[in-house]
Amino acid sequence: MALHNILITGAAGFIGHGLALRLLAEGRRVVGLDNLNDYYDVQLKRDRLANLLKFDNFRHAAFDMADREQTAALFAEEQFDAVVNLAAQAGVRYSLINPHSYVDTNLVGFVNILEGCRHNGVKHLVYASSSSVYGANTKMPFSVHDNVDHPVSLYAASKKANELMAHTYSHLFNLPTTGLRFFTVYGPWGRPYMALFLFTKAILEDRPIDVFNNGNMERDFTYIDDIVEGVVRVIDHVATPNSAWSGDNPDSATSYCPWRVYNIGNNNKEKLMRYIEVLEECLGKKAQKNFLPMQPGDVPATYADVTDLVETVGFQPATSIESGVCRFVEWYRQYYKI
């Protein structure tokens, strides 16, 4: 059964905007909570929000979810069927500079969301985790059944904390929660600090691009439309207990209570240098490359095992970078009138 009245936090963000557009087009009611902070270009967020405000079934709530009173009041007023928590302080490298903002949004804000769900009968909480939780793990592809206890950035630690906090609420209050470990998301309306955006801007402006770890990076690049499709399917597939779960041999991806985590990735790792080649082809222009060492908090490779996602919701992301990168370039040229 499709859940109708949905709260999306971070609705003016990259994934939030894509998800909200899809749910609104399906005729569902969406409340978008977003304080339009200035972590990156606020105008881009305003333009995303403008796309959502064209729909009569959309309402914008303009405050910070770290505000306990306002968040509680919104939940009490709206009585949401489902909540999708996408608001977060993102970015691995930024967590070395401004750690407190990760605590405010990713921990304090998330508790407020959990409390809102607990006290207002929310049927399903879906929240963004991250491939970053795999940290120092090197066994590929990354599986939700692997332990993730060695994070290498505060961002990753905050996302792992979200999974643990959600489990507590699933256990104590029987709140169905599903965490989604997103792998490197890209596409139209993306974030300006992400590699594809930075590379495109630099190449078009004849500036060199910074290529970390001397180009020896691999990522499971996942196109925005595939992420949205996965999230929509997960919203309506409410988390349930795993009756076979055993405390003697605990499975990391499921539980005796209604708690689940899934990877959402393309199930296909691509070399960063190939990603750059594809971008060069789409732009019709070569990049000047500035090779640099690995950055603190970064990992050399990510690669998602999406078996559980496919088995549960019958969907596997499959957009090639050849297709997805060119769609991004097309949007970029149109948006920035280049």
C-alpha positions in Angstrom: 0.0 0.0 0.0 1.4 3.4 -1.0 1.9 5.7 2.0 0.4 9.1 1.2 1.4 11.9 3.6 5.2 12.1 3.6 7.8 14.3 5.2 11.1 14.7 3.4 13.8 16.4 5.3 16.4 18.1 3.0 13.8 18.5 0.3 15.7 21.3 -1.4 18.8 19.1 -1.4 20.0 17.0 -4.3 18.3 13.7 -3.5 15.4 15.3 -1.6 14.5 17.4 -4.6 14.5 14.4 -7.0 12.5 12.2 -4.6 9.9 15.0 -3.9 9.3 15.6 -7.6 8.6 11.9 -8.1 6.3 11.6 -5.1 4.4 14.8 -6.0 4.0 13.6 -9.6 2.4 10.4 -8.2 -0.1 12.5 -6.3 1.2 12.0 -2.8 1.3 14.9 -0.3 4.8 16.0 0.5 6.0 18.3 3.3 9.5 19.4 2.6 11.6 20.4 5.6 14.6 22.5 4.6 16.3 25.5 6.2 18.2 26.3 2.9 21.5 26.6 4.8 24.6 28.0 3.0 26.8 24.9 3.0 26.7 25.3 -0.8 25.0 27.7 -3.3 21.7 28.7 -1.8 20.4 29.8 -5.2 20.6 26.3 -6.5 18.6 25.1 -3.4 16.0 27.9 -4.1 15.7 26.8 -7.7 15.1 23.2 -6.7 12.5 24.4 -4.2 10.8 26.4 -6.9 10.3 23.2 -8.9 8.5 21.7 -5.9 6.4 24.7 -5.1 4.7 24.4 -8.5 2.7 21.5 -7.0 -0.4 22.1 -4.9 0.3 19.0 -2.9 3.6 20.4 -1.6 4.3 22.4 1.5 7.6 23.9 2.5 8.6 23.9 6.2 11.5 26.4 6.6 13.4 25.7 9.7 16.3 23.6 11.1 15.4 20.1 12.2 17.8 20.6 15.1 15.1 22.9 16.5 13.3 20.5 18.9 10.1 22.5 19.4 9.4 23.3 15.8 10.1 19.8 14.7 7.8 18.3 17.3 5.0 20.8 16.4 5.3 19.9 12.7 4.9 16.2 13.4 2.0 16.8 15.7 0.2 18.9 13.2 0.8 16.8 10.1 0.5 13.2 11.4 2.8 11.8 8.6 2.4 8.3 7.2 6.1 8.1 6.4 9.3 10.1 6.9 12.3 10.2 4.6 15.3 11.8 6.4 17.7 13.1 3.8 18.8 16.3 5.6 22.4 16.0 6.7 25.6 17.7 7.0 27.3 15.9 4.2 30.9 15.7 3.0 33.9 13.8 4.2 36.6 16.5 3.9 34.4 19.2 5.5 34.1 17.1 8.6 37.7 17.8 9.3 37.1 21.5 9.4 33.6 21.9 11.0 32.9 18.8 13.1 30.2 20.5 15.2 27.8 20.9 12.3 27.8 17.2 11.9 26.6 16.7 15.5 23.9 19.4 15.2 22.2 18.0 12.1 23.2 14.3 11.9 22.8 13.5 15.6 20.7 16.2 17.3 18.4 16.6 14.3 18.0 12.9 13.8 16.9 12.4 17.4 14.2 15.0 16.9 13.0 13.1 13.8 13.0 9.8 15.7 11.0 11.4 18.5 8.6 12.9 16.1 8.0 9.4 14.5 7.7 7.8 17.9 5.1 10.1 19.3 2.9 10.5 16.2 2.4 6.9 14.9 4.6 7.2 11.8 4.4 3.9 9.9 7.9 4.0 8.3 11.0 6.0 8.8 13.5 5.8 5.9 16.8 7.6 6.4 20.0 8.3 4.5 23.0 6.4 5.7 26.1 6.3 3.5 28.7 4.1 1.9 31.1 5.9 4.1 30.1 3.7 7.0 32.3 0.9 5.4 35.3 2.9 6.5 38.5 0.8 6.6 36.7 -2.3 5.2 38.5 -3.6 2.1 36.4 -6.8 1.3 34.6 -6.0 -2.0 31.8 -5.5 -2.8 30.7 -3.9 0.4 27.8 -6.0 1.9 25.2 -4.9 4.4 26.0 -8.2 6.2 29.6 -7.0 7.0 30.5 -5.3 10.2 31.0 -1.6 9.9 32.9 -0.6 13.0 36.0 1.3 11.7 34.9 4.6 10.3 37.6 7.0 8.9 35.7 10.3 9.1 33.3 11.9 11.5 30.7 12.0 8.7 30.9 8.2 8.5 30.7 7.9 12.3 27.6 10.1 12.4 25.9 8.0 9.7 26.7 4.7 11.6 25.3 6.4 14.7 22.0 7.0 12.8 21.7 3.3 12.1 22.3 2.5 15.8 19.9 5.2 17.0 17.2 3.9 14.6 17.7 0.4 15.8 17.1 1.6 19.4 13.7 3.1 18.4 12.8 0.0 16.4 13.5 -2.1 19.5 12.0 0.1 22.1 9.0 1.5 20.3 8.5 -0.9 17.4 9.1 1.9 14.9 9.8 0.5 11.5 13.1 2.0 10.2 15.1 1.5 7.0 18.6 2.9 6.5 19.8 3.4 2.9 23.6 3.4 2.4 23.9 5.6 -0.7 26.9 5.2 -2.9 28.4 8.1 -4.9 25.3 9.8 -6.3 25.5 12.1 -9.3 23.3 13.6 -11.9 21.3 16.8 -12.8 20.6 19.2 -9.9 23.7 17.8 -8.1 25.8 19.4 -5.3 28.4 21.9 -6.4 31.1 20.5 -4.2 30.9 17.0 -5.7 33.6 15.8 -8.2 31.4 15.8 -11.3 30.3 19.4 -10.7 33.8 20.6 -9.8 35.3 18.9 -12.8 32.7 20.2 -15.3 33.1 23.8 -14.1 36.9 23.7 -14.1 37.1 22.1 -17.6 34.7 24.6 -19.1 36.7 27.4 -17.5 40.1 26.0 -18.7 41.2 25.4 -15.1 43.0 22.2 -13.9 41.0 19.6 -12.0 42.3 18.1 -8.7 42.5 14.3 -9.0 43.2 12.7 -5.6 45.2 9.6 -4.9 47.0 10.2 -8.2 43.8 9.0 -9.9 43.9 5.6 -8.3 40.3 5.8 -7.1 37.3 3.6 -7.8 33.7 4.6 -7.0 30.3 3.0 -7.4 28.8 6.0 -9.2 25.0 5.9 -8.9 22.7 8.0 -11.0 20.1 10.1 -9.2 17.0 8.6 -11.0 18.1 5.1 -9.8 18.5 6.4 -6.2 15.0 7.9 -6.4 13.5 4.7 -7.7 15.1 2.7 -5.0 13.9 5.1 -2.2 10.3 5.2 -3.5 10.1 1.4 -3.5 11.6 1.2 0.0 9.2 3.8 1.4 6.2 1.5 0.6 8.1 -1.7 1.7 7.8 -1.1 5.5 10.6 -2.7 7.5 9.7 -5.9 9.3 11.5 -8.1 11.8 13.6 -11.0 10.6 12.2 -14.1 12.3 15.5 -16.0 11.6 17.7 -13.4 13.3 19.8 -14.8 16.2 21.7 -13.1 18.9 24.2 -16.0 18.8 25.1 -15.1 15.2 23.8 -11.5 14.7 23.2 -10.4 11.1 24.3 -6.8 10.6 21.6 -6.0 8.0 18.4 -7.1 9.8 17.1 -7.5 13.3 14.5 -9.2 15.5 12.7 -5.8 15.5 11.5 -3.9 12.4 14.9 -2.5 11.3 16.7 -2.9 8.0 19.7 -1.4 6.1 20.3 -1.6 2.4 23.0 -0.5 0.0 21.8 1.6 -3.0 24.6 1.6 -5.5 25.2 0.7 -9.2 26.8 -2.6 -8.2 29.6 -1.6 -10.5 32.9 0.1 -9.5 34.3 2.5 -12.1 37.8 3.9 -12.2 37.9 7.7 -11.5 40.0 8.2 -14.6 37.3 6.5 -16.7 34.7 8.8 -15.2 36.9 11.8 -16.2 37.3 10.4 -19.7 33.5 10.1 -20.1 33.1 13.7 -18.9 35.7 14.9 -21.4 33.8 13.1 -24.2 30.5 14.6 -23.1 32.0 18.1 -22.9 34.1 17.7 -26.1 37.1 19.0 -24.2 40.1 17.6 -22.4 40.8 18.2 -18.7 44.1 19.5 -17.3 44.8 17.2 -14.4 46.5 18.1 -11.1 47.4 14.8 -9.5 47.3 14.9 -5.7 47.8 12.4 -2.8 44.9 10.8 -1.0 43.0 13.2 1.3 42.5 12.4 5.0 39.1 10.7 5.7 38.9 9.4 2.1 38.9 5.8 0.9 40.4 4.4 -2.3 37.4 2.4 -3.5 33.6 1.8 -2.9 31.6 -1.0 -4.5 28.0 -1.9 -3.5 26.6 -5.4 -3.1 22.9 -4.7 -3.7 21.6 -8.3 -3.5 19.3 -7.5 -0.5 17.8 -4.5 -2.2 17.0 -6.4 -5.3 15.5 -9.3 -3.3 13.3 -7.0 -1.2 12.0 -4.4 -3.7 12.9 -5.9 -7.1 15.0 -3.1 -8.3 18.7 -2.8 -9.3 20.3 0.5 -10.3 21.8 0.2 -13.8 22.4 3.6 -15.4 25.8 3.6 -17.1 28.2 6.5 -16.5 28.3 7.1 -20.3 24.6 7.9 -20.2 24.4 9.6 -16.7 27.4 11.9 -17.1 26.1 13.2 -20.4 22.7 13.9 -18.9 24.4 15.9 -16.2 26.4 17.9 -18.7 23.2 18.7 -20.7 21.5 20.0 -17.5 24.6 21.9 -16.4 24.9 23.8 -19.8 21.2 24.6 -19.7 21.1 25.7 -16.0 24.2 27.9 -16.2 23.4 28.9 -19.8 26.8 27.8 -21.2 
